[in-house]
Amino acid sequence: MAKIRKVENKIKLGLELDELPEQLKQKIDEALKDKKVTEKQRQKIYEKAFEEYKKALVEPGESVGIIGAESIGEPATQMTLNTKHFSGVAELNVTTGLPRIIEIVDGRKTISTPSMEIYLKKEYENEEDVKKYTLQIKETNLSEISKEFNVNLEEFSIEVTLDEKKLKDLELTKEKVIKVLNKTLKKLKAEEKEGIIKLTFKSKEENFNELYKAKDKLKNVYVSGIKNIKQVLPVKKEEGYVLITAGTNLKEIMKLPYVDTYRTVSNDIFEIYEYFGIEAARQAIINEVYKVMENQGLNIDIRHLMLVADTMCNSATVKGITRYGVVKEKSSVLARASFETALNHVINAALMGEKDPMNSIVENVMVNQIIPAGTGIPKLVMDLDIKKKK
Protein backbone atom coordinates (compact mmCIF):
# COMPACT_ATOMS: atom_id res chain seq x y z
CA MET A 1 0.00 0.00 0.00
CA ALA A 2 2.86 2.38 0.92
CA LYS A 3 4.54 1.56 -2.42
CA ILE A 4 1.33 2.39 -4.35
CA ARG A 5 1.03 5.71 -2.46
CA LYS A 6 4.69 6.50 -3.24
CA VAL A 7 4.09 5.85 -6.99
CA GLU A 8 0.93 7.99 -6.92
CA ASN A 9 2.86 10.86 -5.28
CA LYS A 10 5.59 10.56 -7.93
CA ILE A 11 2.99 10.71 -10.75
CA LYS A 12 1.30 13.69 -9.05
CA LEU A 13 4.64 15.51 -8.68
CA GLY A 14 5.47 14.76 -12.33
CA LEU A 15 2.17 16.31 -13.46
CA GLU A 16 2.79 19.34 -11.20
CA LEU A 17 6.32 19.79 -12.60
CA ASP A 18 4.75 20.13 -16.05
CA GLU A 19 3.33 23.44 -14.75
CA LEU A 20 6.88 24.79 -14.30
CA PRO A 21 7.39 27.36 -17.12
CA GLU A 22 9.53 26.11 -20.01
CA GLN A 23 11.72 29.25 -19.79
CA LEU A 24 12.52 28.47 -16.15
CA LYS A 25 13.45 24.87 -17.06
CA GLN A 26 15.74 26.15 -19.82
CA LYS A 27 17.49 28.52 -17.39
CA ILE A 28 18.04 25.66 -14.91
CA ASP A 29 19.43 23.44 -17.71
CA GLU A 30 21.78 26.25 -18.85
CA ALA A 31 23.07 26.72 -15.29
CA LEU A 32 23.70 22.97 -14.95
CA LYS A 33 25.25 22.51 -18.42
CA ASP A 34 28.91 22.40 -17.32
CA LYS A 35 28.25 20.63 -14.02
CA LYS A 36 28.18 16.88 -13.43
CA VAL A 37 24.61 16.34 -12.28
CA THR A 38 22.76 13.01 -12.23
CA GLU A 39 19.16 12.77 -13.45
CA LYS A 40 18.01 12.23 -9.85
CA GLN A 41 19.79 15.42 -8.70
CA ARG A 42 18.37 17.34 -11.67
CA GLN A 43 14.88 16.17 -10.70
CA LYS A 44 15.47 17.36 -7.11
CA ILE A 45 16.51 20.79 -8.42
CA TYR A 46 13.35 20.92 -10.55
CA GLU A 47 11.27 20.06 -7.47
CA LYS A 48 12.94 22.78 -5.38
CA ALA A 49 12.45 25.31 -8.20
CA PHE A 50 8.80 24.32 -8.48
CA GLU A 51 8.31 24.86 -4.73
CA GLU A 52 9.80 28.37 -5.03
CA TYR A 53 7.70 29.02 -8.14
CA LYS A 54 4.50 28.06 -6.28
CA LYS A 55 5.44 30.40 -3.41
CA ALA A 56 5.96 33.24 -5.89
CA LEU A 57 2.48 32.91 -7.40
CA VAL A 58 -0.12 35.42 -6.25
CA GLU A 59 -3.05 34.11 -4.24
CA PRO A 60 -6.47 34.47 -5.93
CA GLY A 61 -8.10 37.70 -4.77
CA GLU A 62 -4.82 39.43 -3.87
CA SER A 63 -5.02 43.20 -4.46
CA VAL A 64 -1.95 43.33 -6.70
CA GLY A 65 -2.71 46.86 -7.92
CA ILE A 66 -2.62 48.39 -4.44
CA ILE A 67 0.50 46.39 -3.47
CA GLY A 68 2.22 47.42 -6.72
CA ALA A 69 1.28 51.09 -6.19
CA GLU A 70 2.63 51.03 -2.62
CA SER A 71 5.81 49.20 -3.64
CA ILE A 72 6.64 51.78 -6.33
CA GLY A 73 5.18 54.86 -4.60
CA GLU A 74 6.90 54.47 -1.23
CA PRO A 75 10.54 54.25 -2.50
CA ALA A 76 9.77 56.93 -5.14
CA THR A 77 9.27 59.46 -2.32
CA GLN A 78 12.92 58.88 -1.27
CA MET A 79 14.26 59.80 -4.70
CA THR A 80 16.30 62.84 -5.58
CA LEU A 81 14.92 65.33 -8.12
CA ASN A 82 18.13 66.27 -9.97
CA THR A 83 19.30 65.38 -13.48
CA LYS A 84 22.36 63.30 -14.33
CA HIS A 85 25.03 65.39 -16.05
CA PHE A 86 27.89 64.04 -18.16
CA SER A 87 31.00 66.08 -17.37
CA GLY A 88 32.61 67.93 -20.26
CA VAL A 89 29.48 67.94 -22.45
CA ALA A 90 27.14 70.84 -21.76
CA GLU A 91 24.15 69.55 -23.76
CA LEU A 92 24.26 66.00 -22.40
CA ASN A 93 21.90 65.81 -19.42
CA VAL A 94 19.64 62.88 -18.55
CA THR A 95 16.58 63.32 -16.34
CA THR A 96 16.64 60.82 -13.46
CA GLY A 97 14.79 60.20 -10.21
CA LEU A 98 11.16 61.13 -9.61
CA PRO A 99 10.76 63.46 -12.64
CA ARG A 100 11.75 60.58 -14.96
CA ILE A 101 9.37 58.12 -13.24
CA ILE A 102 6.53 60.67 -13.60
CA GLU A 103 7.11 61.26 -17.32
CA ILE A 104 7.18 57.48 -18.00
CA VAL A 105 4.06 56.66 -15.98
CA ASP A 106 2.18 59.71 -17.32
CA GLY A 107 2.90 58.46 -20.86
CA ARG A 108 4.32 61.78 -22.05
CA LYS A 109 5.03 61.88 -25.78
CA THR A 110 7.61 64.67 -25.45
CA ILE A 111 10.23 63.84 -22.82
CA SER A 112 12.61 66.35 -21.22
CA THR A 113 15.94 64.69 -22.14
CA PRO A 114 15.64 62.21 -25.06
CA SER A 115 18.74 60.02 -25.29
CA MET A 116 20.11 56.89 -26.94
CA GLU A 117 22.72 54.26 -26.12
CA ILE A 118 24.28 53.23 -29.44
CA TYR A 119 26.31 50.00 -29.41
CA LEU A 120 28.75 49.24 -32.24
CA LYS A 121 29.36 45.90 -33.92
CA LYS A 122 32.48 44.09 -32.63
CA GLU A 123 34.55 44.73 -35.79
CA TYR A 124 34.06 48.52 -35.47
CA GLU A 125 34.95 48.84 -31.78
CA ASN A 126 38.49 50.26 -32.17
CA GLU A 127 39.32 53.77 -30.94
CA GLU A 128 39.79 55.37 -34.39
CA ASP A 129 36.45 54.12 -35.73
CA VAL A 130 34.63 55.22 -32.55
CA LYS A 131 35.96 58.80 -32.94
CA LYS A 132 34.99 58.85 -36.62
CA TYR A 133 31.46 57.56 -36.03
CA THR A 134 30.95 59.94 -33.10
CA LEU A 135 31.52 62.87 -35.48
CA GLN A 136 29.46 61.31 -38.28
CA ILE A 137 26.39 60.61 -36.11
CA LYS A 138 26.19 64.05 -34.49
CA GLU A 139 23.95 66.55 -36.29
CA THR A 140 26.25 69.19 -37.81
CA ASN A 141 25.15 72.72 -38.70
CA LEU A 142 26.93 75.10 -41.07
CA SER A 143 28.26 77.23 -38.17
CA GLU A 144 30.15 74.20 -36.78
CA ILE A 145 32.19 73.69 -39.96
CA SER A 146 32.73 77.38 -40.74
CA LYS A 147 35.43 79.83 -39.68
CA GLU A 148 33.50 83.02 -40.46
CA PHE A 149 30.37 84.52 -42.04
CA ASN A 150 30.69 87.86 -43.84
CA VAL A 151 28.14 90.12 -45.53
CA ASN A 152 29.37 91.64 -48.79
CA LEU A 153 27.25 94.79 -49.22
CA GLU A 154 28.83 95.67 -52.55
CA GLU A 155 27.83 92.39 -54.20
CA PHE A 156 24.75 91.94 -51.93
CA SER A 157 25.87 88.45 -50.87
CA ILE A 158 26.91 86.32 -47.86
CA GLU A 159 30.40 84.82 -47.86
CA VAL A 160 31.14 81.68 -45.81
CA THR A 161 34.71 80.51 -45.11
CA LEU A 162 34.79 76.78 -44.27
CA ASP A 163 37.17 75.07 -41.81
CA GLU A 164 39.17 72.56 -43.88
CA LYS A 165 40.19 70.43 -40.86
CA LYS A 166 36.60 69.98 -39.69
CA LEU A 167 35.49 69.12 -43.22
CA LYS A 168 38.18 66.40 -43.35
CA ASP A 169 37.14 64.98 -39.93
CA LEU A 170 33.53 64.73 -41.08
CA GLU A 171 34.52 63.36 -44.52
CA LEU A 172 32.80 66.34 -46.18
CA THR A 173 33.77 68.36 -49.26
CA LYS A 174 32.89 71.92 -50.30
CA GLU A 175 30.91 70.51 -53.26
CA LYS A 176 28.79 68.41 -50.90
CA VAL A 177 28.15 71.42 -48.60
CA ILE A 178 27.12 73.56 -51.62
CA LYS A 179 24.78 70.80 -52.83
CA VAL A 180 23.11 70.59 -49.37
CA LEU A 181 22.74 74.41 -49.18
CA ASN A 182 21.15 74.64 -52.64
CA LYS A 183 18.75 71.84 -51.73
CA THR A 184 17.80 73.37 -48.35
CA LEU A 185 17.69 77.11 -49.13
CA LYS A 186 14.91 78.20 -51.44
CA LYS A 187 15.66 81.92 -51.71
CA LEU A 188 19.47 81.70 -51.89
CA LYS A 189 21.86 80.26 -54.45
CA ALA A 190 25.22 78.84 -53.27
CA GLU A 191 28.42 78.61 -55.37
CA GLU A 192 32.16 78.42 -54.75
CA LYS A 193 34.38 81.41 -55.63
CA GLU A 194 38.11 81.49 -54.76
CA GLY A 195 37.73 78.86 -51.99
CA ILE A 196 34.81 80.72 -50.35
CA ILE A 197 31.13 79.78 -50.56
CA LYS A 198 29.16 82.75 -51.85
CA LEU A 199 25.38 82.92 -51.34
CA THR A 200 23.24 85.35 -53.33
CA PHE A 201 19.47 85.90 -53.52
CA LYS A 202 17.69 84.40 -56.53
CA SER A 203 15.36 87.42 -56.80
CA LYS A 204 16.52 91.06 -56.75
CA GLU A 205 13.63 92.32 -54.61
CA GLU A 206 15.29 91.60 -51.24
CA ASN A 207 16.62 94.43 -49.01
CA PHE A 208 19.60 94.69 -46.60
CA ASN A 209 17.41 93.68 -43.65
CA GLU A 210 16.59 90.38 -45.38
CA LEU A 211 20.29 89.85 -46.11
CA TYR A 212 21.25 90.07 -42.42
CA LYS A 213 18.31 87.83 -41.41
CA ALA A 214 19.44 85.24 -43.97
CA LYS A 215 22.97 85.34 -42.52
CA ASP A 216 21.66 84.48 -39.02
CA LYS A 217 19.42 81.67 -40.33
CA LEU A 218 22.30 80.28 -42.38
CA LYS A 219 24.29 79.36 -39.25
CA ASN A 220 21.68 76.78 -38.20
CA VAL A 221 21.31 75.07 -41.59
CA TYR A 222 21.68 71.26 -41.29
CA VAL A 223 24.68 69.97 -43.27
CA SER A 224 25.47 66.40 -42.19
CA GLY A 225 24.99 63.74 -39.48
CA ILE A 226 21.68 62.45 -38.16
CA LYS A 227 18.94 64.94 -37.41
CA ASN A 228 17.92 65.43 -33.75
CA ILE A 229 21.22 63.96 -32.46
CA LYS A 230 22.55 67.16 -30.86
CA GLN A 231 25.54 65.65 -29.04
CA VAL A 232 27.41 62.32 -28.90
CA LEU A 233 29.68 61.09 -26.11
CA PRO A 234 31.69 57.83 -26.47
CA VAL A 235 31.90 55.90 -23.21
CA LYS A 236 34.04 52.79 -22.67
CA LYS A 237 32.25 50.01 -20.79
CA GLU A 238 33.04 46.37 -20.07
CA GLU A 239 31.05 45.22 -23.12
CA GLY A 240 32.82 47.73 -25.42
CA TYR A 241 32.23 51.32 -26.53
CA VAL A 242 28.79 52.89 -26.13
CA LEU A 243 27.84 56.16 -27.83
CA ILE A 244 25.53 58.12 -25.52
CA THR A 245 23.55 60.79 -27.35
CA ALA A 246 21.51 63.89 -26.58
CA GLY A 247 18.43 63.44 -28.78
CA THR A 248 17.04 60.33 -30.50
CA ASN A 249 16.40 59.13 -34.04
CA LEU A 250 15.98 55.35 -33.98
CA LYS A 251 14.85 55.09 -37.60
CA GLU A 252 18.05 56.60 -39.05
CA ILE A 253 20.47 55.14 -36.48
CA MET A 254 19.25 51.59 -37.20
CA LYS A 255 20.14 52.03 -40.89
CA LEU A 256 23.86 52.57 -40.16
CA PRO A 257 25.98 49.50 -41.07
CA TYR A 258 28.30 49.75 -38.04
CA VAL A 259 25.50 49.96 -35.43
CA ASP A 260 24.55 46.85 -33.41
CA THR A 261 20.76 46.97 -33.87
CA TYR A 262 20.13 44.28 -31.23
CA ARG A 263 21.60 46.26 -28.32
CA THR A 264 21.00 49.90 -29.34
CA VAL A 265 18.20 51.50 -27.30
CA SER A 266 16.34 54.80 -26.95
CA ASN A 267 14.75 56.19 -23.77
CA ASP A 268 11.76 57.47 -25.77
CA ILE A 269 8.94 54.94 -25.17
CA PHE A 270 6.72 56.30 -27.96
CA GLU A 271 9.55 56.16 -30.52
CA ILE A 272 10.14 52.50 -29.60
CA TYR A 273 6.39 51.83 -29.89
CA GLU A 274 6.28 53.49 -33.34
CA TYR A 275 9.13 51.41 -34.82
CA PHE A 276 9.04 48.12 -32.89
CA GLY A 277 5.46 47.76 -31.62
CA ILE A 278 3.65 47.44 -28.30
CA GLU A 279 5.63 44.50 -26.85
CA ALA A 280 8.91 46.42 -27.27
CA ALA A 281 7.29 49.52 -25.71
CA ARG A 282 6.08 47.44 -22.72
CA GLN A 283 9.60 46.10 -22.16
CA ALA A 284 11.03 49.63 -22.53
CA ILE A 285 8.71 50.91 -19.75
CA ILE A 286 9.90 48.12 -17.42
CA ASN A 287 13.58 48.72 -18.29
CA GLU A 288 13.41 52.51 -17.93
CA VAL A 289 11.62 52.49 -14.55
CA TYR A 290 13.90 49.71 -13.25
CA LYS A 291 16.99 51.66 -14.40
CA VAL A 292 15.85 54.78 -12.48
CA MET A 293 15.17 52.74 -9.33
CA GLU A 294 18.52 50.95 -9.61
CA ASN A 295 20.44 54.23 -10.09
CA GLN A 296 18.85 55.55 -6.89
CA GLY A 297 19.93 52.43 -4.98
CA LEU A 298 16.34 51.21 -4.52
CA ASN A 299 15.35 47.57 -4.72
CA ILE A 300 11.92 46.78 -6.17
CA ASP A 301 10.30 43.54 -7.35
CA ILE A 302 10.20 43.49 -11.16
CA ARG A 303 6.61 42.12 -11.09
CA HIS A 304 5.25 45.43 -9.75
CA LEU A 305 6.82 47.22 -12.73
CA MET A 306 5.48 44.55 -15.10
CA LEU A 307 1.96 45.20 -13.75
CA VAL A 308 2.31 48.96 -14.43
CA ALA A 309 3.64 48.27 -17.95
CA ASP A 310 0.79 45.79 -18.65
CA THR A 311 -1.79 48.35 -17.47
CA MET A 312 -0.30 51.03 -19.73
CA CYS A 313 -0.09 48.75 -22.80
CA ASN A 314 -3.13 46.42 -22.55
CA SER A 315 -5.12 48.42 -25.14
CA ALA A 316 -2.35 47.85 -27.77
CA THR A 317 -1.23 51.49 -27.47
CA VAL A 318 0.84 53.22 -24.78
CA LYS A 319 -1.45 55.11 -22.40
CA GLY A 320 -0.40 57.03 -19.31
CA ILE A 321 -1.92 56.45 -15.89
CA THR A 322 -3.84 59.73 -16.05
CA ARG A 323 -7.46 60.82 -16.52
CA TYR A 324 -6.80 61.09 -20.27
CA GLY A 325 -5.18 57.64 -20.50
CA VAL A 326 -5.85 54.46 -18.51
CA VAL A 327 -8.58 55.97 -16.27
CA LYS A 328 -10.56 57.12 -19.34
CA GLU A 329 -10.69 53.47 -20.51
CA LYS A 330 -12.43 52.18 -17.36
CA SER A 331 -15.98 50.92 -17.91
CA SER A 332 -17.07 51.87 -14.38
CA VAL A 333 -18.51 55.39 -14.02
CA LEU A 334 -17.70 55.58 -10.29
CA ALA A 335 -14.12 54.36 -10.86
CA ARG A 336 -13.59 57.15 -13.41
CA ALA A 337 -15.20 59.68 -11.04
CA SER A 338 -12.93 58.59 -8.17
CA PHE A 339 -9.77 59.79 -9.97
CA GLU A 340 -10.35 63.42 -11.05
CA THR A 341 -13.19 65.71 -12.25
CA ALA A 342 -15.83 63.59 -10.48
CA LEU A 343 -18.81 65.84 -11.31
CA ASN A 344 -18.11 65.80 -15.05
CA HIS A 345 -18.03 61.98 -15.14
CA VAL A 346 -21.28 61.62 -13.16
CA ILE A 347 -23.15 64.21 -15.28
CA ASN A 348 -21.94 62.70 -18.58
CA ALA A 349 -22.88 59.18 -17.41
CA ALA A 350 -26.36 60.41 -16.39
CA LEU A 351 -26.87 62.10 -19.79
CA MET A 352 -25.75 58.93 -21.62
CA GLY A 353 -27.79 56.61 -19.35
CA GLU A 354 -24.73 54.51 -18.41
CA LYS A 355 -24.93 51.59 -15.99
CA ASP A 356 -22.19 50.63 -13.52
CA PRO A 357 -21.74 46.83 -13.12
CA MET A 358 -19.84 47.36 -9.79
CA ASN A 359 -17.26 44.71 -10.67
CA SER A 360 -14.15 46.50 -9.42
CA ILE A 361 -12.81 47.54 -6.00
CA VAL A 362 -13.03 51.35 -6.10
CA GLU A 363 -16.76 51.61 -6.84
CA ASN A 364 -17.65 49.07 -4.12
CA VAL A 365 -15.60 51.01 -1.55
CA MET A 366 -17.45 54.19 -2.57
CA VAL A 367 -20.89 52.66 -1.87
CA ASN A 368 -19.75 50.72 1.24
CA GLN A 369 -20.11 47.22 -0.20
CA ILE A 370 -17.88 44.13 0.16
CA ILE A 371 -15.04 44.45 -2.35
CA PRO A 372 -14.36 41.64 -4.87
CA ALA A 373 -10.91 40.89 -3.39
CA GLY A 374 -9.54 38.51 -0.75
CA THR A 375 -12.37 36.91 1.22
CA GLY A 376 -14.86 39.05 -0.73
CA ILE A 377 -14.28 36.98 -3.89
CA PRO A 378 -16.28 33.81 -2.97
CA LYS A 379 -20.04 34.25 -3.28
CA LEU A 380 -22.08 32.00 -0.94
CA VAL A 381 -25.66 31.08 -1.88
CA MET A 382 -28.11 30.07 0.86
CA ASP A 383 -31.51 28.41 0.43
CA LEU A 384 -33.72 30.27 2.93
CA ASP A 385 -36.59 27.73 2.64
CA ILE A 386 -34.36 24.93 4.01
CA LYS A 387 -33.32 27.23 6.88
CA LYS A 388 -36.99 27.86 7.77
CA LYS A 389 -37.84 24.13 7.70
CA LYS A 390 -34.94 23.38 10.03
Summary of the structure (lengths in Angstrom):
residues: 390
radius of gyration: 31.2
end to end distance: 43.2
largest distance: 114.9
contacts: 1028
relative contact order: 0.11
helix: 48%
strand: 15%
